[in-house]
Amino acid sequence: MNQIQLQVPEVHCDHCKNSLEGAVGAMTGVETVAVTISDATIDVAFDDNAVELAAIKNTIEEQGYAVFG
């Protein structure tokens, strides 16, 4: 299991948090996902045999957010 923290600077409200947690959390291979609004970060634990980090980043971008890390 891999764990990564990504910066998502445009996260600023509960809608952003729920949107990202829902989309990333629904991905096969994602174990846990948690958005911290105050830090503008998203923590993701995932099985890299089932999902690639690039796919996680793409999902975040598809929700309309820039992602760094």
ABEGO torsion letter per residue (X at the ends): XBBBBBBBAABABAAAAAAAAAAAAABBGBABBBBBAAAGBBBBBBBAAABBAAAAAAAAAAAGBBBBX
